[in-house]
Amino acid sequence: MAALSTDRAVAVIGSGAMGAGIAQVAAVAGYTVHLFDTRPDAVAKAIAEIAAALNKLVAKERMDAVACAAAIARLHAAAALEEVAEAGLVVEAIVENLEAKRGLFAQLEAIVGDDCILATNTSSISVTAIAAGLRVPERVAGMHFFNPVPLMALCEVVSGLATDAAVAQTVYDTASAWGKQAVHAKSTPGFIVNRVARPFYAEGWRLLNEQAADAATIDAVLREAGGFRMGPFELMDLIGHDVNFSVTQSVFNAYFGDPRFTPSVLQQEMVNAGFLGRKTGRGVYRYGDGVSPAAAGAAEAPAVAWVNAEAAQPKPEYVSYTIEQGSAAHAVAGTVVDALAARLRASGIDITHRKTPETMRAAGAHDDAPAFHCNGAAIYLTDGRSATQRACDNHHDDTVLFDLALDYGSARRIAVARADQCSLAAYNAVVGLLQAAGFTVTRLDDVPGMAVMRTVAMLANEAADAVNQGVCNAAAADTAMKKGVNYPRGPLAWADVIGIEHVVRVLANLAASYGEDRYRVSPLLRRKQMSGGRFHD
């Protein structure tokens, strides 16, 4: 297969932000583009704005002036739909309504040649449903770009039940020729990105609902420990809560009420109140002139120190690092814990290694590993249990958990949770230890799985289910989330780093804590756990 030849014109139907963006990237890639809209003035405005955007690139020396002029010359306003008759590819970017899209494609079938590919930029409507009833449904595929199209790298190439494989491959190759990172996906609700991303928002809402912390703190932890570009609440404020809530409802309904996609009552209240985010001046945070950073939230000040930081504590007298001899536990979570140990050592903290022999375990001594110990406190990476439950299970009251971080060597912040039984002295020793390593320490209330770990585990679980159900392959799932929503690491690659066995343990413990099918483990994760396999080798 190969990309559509530049000898063939591309038609874009709809001149809004998405349509104009698609027209721009196609023209820059060397294709003659016919842009049509039922409002001719909108087309003229879109072409003028594209020209202005390209000329700005020239002014910034990011585009050659000759190439800019050539791209602008390739843009043509179509006064009537019939003017796209010679196109080899038509991309629709009209209103997100099934009947409107079906009607448009029915019109196009009577205008374009049978070899013309019909692509839809839908973000949520079934490609199968859009193509149903057409004379040649085999030539319909999804070509889902992300906003703003010229800047966002991803294009999901979506195949419906009738889509010809050769058509999907041509669309894939064409998107690649336009400079996009294309991924293949099957037409299922949410495709890849809008499906796999749901837990990023959903777990944030649950943490807020359970009063683990306020929204600004949760955002800070996901951003400064988890490495996400934005936390869930600042991102939803940017997207618009009406849009985000609508997508969540759509996916939930399309999967017949699967509890994994349950919308948040808190977000519904935001929408009911008209607190839609930046566009209305108020969402989770307030926006506008005269709003202080504390009121605006982390979305306005990403490095603010006021977000839930524990008071300074002295460095503890000693630290030991326990590894359970002869156990697979260290091989699983130990890699992540080792990274924290390296940060502690690099900060000049002396760590004594000790191994807990199997004989102690057999005798009933509860010394979970891997773990750090200081001043009587046992410090563990969260495994999906609350600190209180883990303290009870281990018969060790002074238990403190720490959350996952993308990179413990560079993370500015680390989240901790204290068991209800834990003494203040033991907890303060843990805070002092982590502060001595240069972390801003943020305490979360003792909810199962904490913040970053439960979010990443659920993202990995959803990505694994998408792969297990044939929506995409593992590489496409990770690429889509990195390029489509700027995740710092693909969810499945992250599961490989954490250890799939630990991810499964986190999910199983969350399921046991909540008693909900929401946290059921993907069969593919179970298979990988039992076989010792990974998603990427």
N, C-alpha and C positions, 0 to 999 in steps of 0.2 A: 504494500500500500504506500501511498505518498500523499502529501498535502495537495489541496486544491491548487491547480495551476494559477499563476498570477495572470494568465490570459483570460481567465473567467472572472466575471465581476462578482462582488459580494453585495447583497442587499441587506439592509438593516431596517426593520420595521419598528418604529417607536423611537422618538428622539429625546426621551428623558435622559436622566443621568446615566443609566445603564446603556441605553441605545447609543447615545453619543460617545460613551467610552469605548464600546465595541467598534463603532465606526472609526474612531481614532486609531486604535491599535491595528485594525485591518488596513487602513490607508498607509500608516507608517510602515507596515510590513510589505507594501508594494502592490496592494490590490485596489482596483477601481471600486469605489463604494457608492452605492445608491442609497440615500437615506430618505425614508418615507415616514410621514406622520399625517394623521387626518387633519392636523393643524399646520398649514404651510409656514406660518410665522414661527412656529416652534422649531421647524427644520432649519430655517435661516438663522435663528438664534443659536442653535446647536453647532452649526458649521462655523459661525463667527467665534464661538467660545472655544471650539477645537483649534481654530487658527491662532487664537490668542494664547492658548496653552502651549502650542508647539513653538510659537515665537518666543515665549518665555524661556523655553528650553534652550533655544539658540542664544538668547541673551546670557544665560548661565553657562554657556559653552558645553551643554550636555547634548546638543544636537547640531548637525551641520546645517548651515543656512540653505544650501542647495537641496538637501534631503527634506528639509522642512517645507520649502516651496513646492517640491514634487508631491509630497504627501497631501498638502492642502489642495493642490490641483486635481488630485484623484478623488476628492469628495464632491459628490453631485447630489443636489436636491431632486427628489422624484416628486413630480406634481401629482401623479396618479399611480396607483398600484400596478397598473399595466406596464409601467416603465421599468419594472424589474424583471421583465420576461426573459432576458438573456442571462440572468444570474446563474452561477453554478452552486451558490450557497445563499440561502436566505436565513437570517437570524432574527427571530421575533423577540422584542423586548417591550411588550405592551402590558396592560394591566394584568395582575395576577388573578385571572378568572378563567376557569376551564372552558366555559361556553364561548367566551371571547376568543380564546386561542384556537379552539376548534373551528369557529367561524372563519377566522383569518386564514388558517391553513386550507380550508375548503375552497376559499377564494383563490388562494395561491396555486392550488392544484390545477385550476382552469387556466392559469396564466403562464406558469413556468414549464420548462421541459421536463420530461420524465427522469432525466438524469440529474436534476437539480436536488440538492440535499436541503431538507427543511429542518432547521434547528430551533429549539426553544430555549430561552434563557430562564425558564422557570426555576424557582428556588425550592418549590414545595409540591407542585402539582405533578401527578403521575404522568410520565411521558407516554406510557401505554394508553392512558385515558385520552390524552391529547391526540394521539395518532388513530385511535379507534374511529372507524367509519370513513376514513380516507380511502381513496382508490388505491394508493400505493403507500401503505403505512410503514413499509420496510425502510423508507428513506427519511423517516423522522427520528431525530436523536436530540438529547439534551445537550446544551452547550452552556453550562452554568458558570458565569463569571461572577467575580466578587467586586464590591464597590469600595473604592473607585477603580474601575477597570484598568486604566493605564498603569496604576501603581501596584495592584494586587496580582500576585504571580499565578494564582491557581485557576484552572478551568476544569470543572468536573464534566466529563463526557459520559452522558447517561444513556444507557440502552433500555428501551422498553421491550416488552415481550416480542414485538414484531420487528424491531430494529435489525437490519442486516448488519452482520459483523464487519463487512467491508465498509459500510457507511460510517459506523462508529470509529473504525480505524482512520478513515479519511478525516473525520472531524478531529480526532486526536492529533493526527499529524499536522493538520491545519492550525490548530491551537498552538502547537509547539512551534510552528513556523512564525506565528505571531508573537513569539517570545514568552509564551505561557508554559507553566509546568502543568501538563495535562495528566489526569488520572482517569481510568475507566471505573465506572460505577453502574450498578444495576438499579433500575427504577423501583426503589422502595421508599417509603416515607422518610424525608429528610436527606435522602441520598447518603453521602458520607458525612460532610461537615455538620449540617444542621441536625443530624442524628447523634453523632458521637459527641458533639459539644454540649448536649443538654445537661449532663451532670455538672459541668463547670458552673452553670447558673443554679441548678437545682440544689446542689450540696451547699452552696453559699446561702441560699434561702433557708435551708434546714438549720444550718449553723446559727443564723440570725434568729430564727424562730425558737431555737432551743437556748438562746441567750449565751452561746459560747463566747461571744464578744459582740461589740458593735460593728456596724458595716465598715467603718474606716479601718478598724483593726483587722478584720477579715481580709479586706483588700490589701492592706500592707503586708500581711503574712503571705498571701498568695503571690504578691509581686516581689517582695524583698527576700523571701525564703524560697518560694516556688519558682521564681524566675519568669513568671508570666508578665507580659508587657503591661497589662492592666488587671486589676482585681475584678471579680464578677460584678460588683455593684457599680463601679465606675464605668465598666464596659456596657452594662445594661442602660445606664443613664445616657451613654453616648449613642447606643443603638436606638433607644426609645423603648420604654416599657410596653407600650401598646404593640409594637412590632415584635419584641421578644416574647411577650406573653402569647401573642397570636400564633407564633411559630410553635411554641411549646404546646399549646392547645391542639394545633393541627397534628403534630406528631403523636400526641397522646391519643387523640381520637382515631387517627389512622391505624394505630396499633391496638385498637379496640380496648382502650383503657388499661394498658400495661402499666402497673404501678411504678415501673422504672422511670416513666415519663410524666408522672403526676405533676400538674402545675401547682404553683405556690399560692396559697390563700393570701399571703402577704403581698405578693406582686399583683394579684387581682385587686386588692385594696388600693394599691398605688394607681392602677389604671382607673378604678372607680373615682378616685379623688382628682384625676386629671394631672397627677404628678408623673409626667411621662419622661422626664430627664432634662437634658440640656436644652432641648428645643422648646420647653415650656418654662425654663428657668428654675424648675424644681423637680427633682426625682428623689432618689435616696439622699442626694445632697442638694444644696441650694447653689445657684449660679447667678452671676451678674455682678455689676459694679457694686463695690462696697461690701461684698461678702468676704468675710475673713477666711483664711485657709482652713481653719478648724471647722467652719460651717460648710465650706465647699467640699471638704473631704480630700482624700488622697488624689482624686482626679485633678485637683488644682495644684497640689504640692506633693509630688511623689516621694520626696525625701524627708517629709516632716517628722520631727522627733517627738511631737506631742502624742503620737498614736501609741497608747497603751504600752509604755516601756516600764519595766520594773525598776525600782530604786536601786542605786548602787549597793552592792554587797561585797564583803571581803572575800578574797581568794581562799578556798578551803585549804586545810593543812595537807591533805594527801588525796590522791586519786588512784584508783586501781581499775584495771580493765579486765573483766572476766570473760574467758572463752570456755565453753563447755567441751571438755576433752571427749573425742570420739563421737561427737554429735554433728549432724548436718546443719544445725541451727546457725553456726557461724558462717558456713558456706552460703547460707541463704541471706539473712539480714546482715551478716557480719561485714560484707563488702561496704554497705552503706555506713555502718557504725565505724568501720575502720577509717572512713573519710573524715568523720568527726574527730576521731582520735588523732589523726594527722594534723588537723587544725589546732587541737589542744597542744600537741607537742611543738608545733611551729610557733606557738605563742609563749613558749618557755615553760609550759606546765609539765611537771614530771609525772609520768604515768607508769605505774607498776603493773606488769602483766601477771595474772594468775589464772590457773586452769582449774576448773571444777571437775574432778574425776567422776566417772560414771557410778562409782561405788557410793558417792554421796547422794546421787539422784536415786539410786536403788534403795538407799536407806531412808529416803523420804525427806532429805534436806531440800528445801525449796530455794534454789539459787538460780533463777532463770538467767540464761545467757544468750547472746552477748549482752554485757551490761557494764556500766561504769558505777563505781562506788566511791562516795566521799562523805565523810562525817556522818556516817550512818544511813545515808540516802542511797537507794538503788535507782539507777537512771537507765531507762530503756527506750529504744525506738518504739513508737506506737505500733501495735499489731492489730488494731481494730477494737480492742477492749478499752474500757475506761481505765484511768489510773486507779480508781477506787476498786474496780473489779480485779485488776491485776494484783493490787496489794492484798486483797482478800484471798485470791487464788494462791499467791506465793507466801502467805502468812508473813508479810513484810510491810508494816504500816507505812514506813517512810519511803514511799514509791513516788517517783516523778517520771513522766514521759516527755520525750521530745519528738517534734514533728519532722516530717520529711523535708529536705531541702534539695534544690536542683544541684547545687554545688556547695558543700559545706566549707570548702576552701575560700570561697569568695562571697558567700551569703552575708548580707548585712544584719539580718534578723533571724532569730530562731524562736519558735513557739514551744511552750512547755505547758504541761497540765499536772496538777498536784492532786494526789489522792485525798479524799476527805479525811482519812486517818493520819495523813502525813503531818509531822510536827513542823512548826514554822522554822525552827533552827535548821532542820534537814533541808527544807525547801530553799531557804536562803543560801545554804551552802551550794546548792545546784545553780542557783542564779549567779552567785559569785564566780563559780567555775566557768560558766559560759560567758559571763561578762569579761573575765580575764582573757578569754580567747578573742575578744573584740566584737562579740555579738550584742545587738540590742535584743534584750530578752522580753518576750511578750507572753503573758500568761493567758491561756484560754480556759474557760470553765471546763470542767471535766466531762466532755462529751466523747463518745466512742469514735475512734479513728482520727480525732483532731481535725485539722483543716486541709493541709496540703496532701497528706497521705490518703485521706478518704476520697478527696477529689480526684487525685491521680489514679487511685485504684479503680474508681468508677469509670473514669475516662478509658482506662485500659480494658476494663470489662466490656464496655460498650463497643469499643473498637474490635475486640476479639469476637464479639457476637456478630458484628458486621462481616468480618472475615468468615466466620463459621457458617453464616447464612448466604455466602456467595455474593454479597454486595460489592466487595472489592477484595484485593489481596492485602497482605500486611504492609507491604511497601507503600501501596496507594493510601492506606489508612493513615500512616504516619506522615506521608508527604502532604496529604490533604490538610491535616491539622496544623502542620508547620507553615504551609504556604497560604492556606485559606484563612486561618485565624491567628497566625503568628505565635503558636505555642513554642516554648523554648526547646522542646524535645517531643518526638512523636510518642503517643501514649503506649504503644507496644514496645518501642525501644526503651521507654522508661521502665516498663515492666521487666524487661531483660536486665536492666541495671539494678533495680530493687531486688530482683529475684522473684520469679513467677510463683514459687512456693509461698513467699511472704505476701505477695499480692492476694493470692487465694486465701491465705490465713486472715488477712485484714477483712476481706469481703465476707468470709464465713463468720467471723466474730461480729461484724456489723449486723449480719442477718440474724445471728443469735441474740444480739442486744436489742434489736428493734422488733424481731419477730415478723419481719416483712419480706415479701417476695421481691421487693425492690432491689435487695442486695444479693439476689441469687447469683451464683458463680457461673460464668459462661462455660459451656461444655468444652470449648476449645482451650480455655485456661486450665481446666481440670486435666485435659489430655496432656498439655505441655508440662504441667506439674508432675503427673505420673510418669511421663517418659523422660523427664529431665531435659526436655527440649527448650529451645528459645525461638523467638519470632524472627530474629536476625542473627545470622552467623557471620 
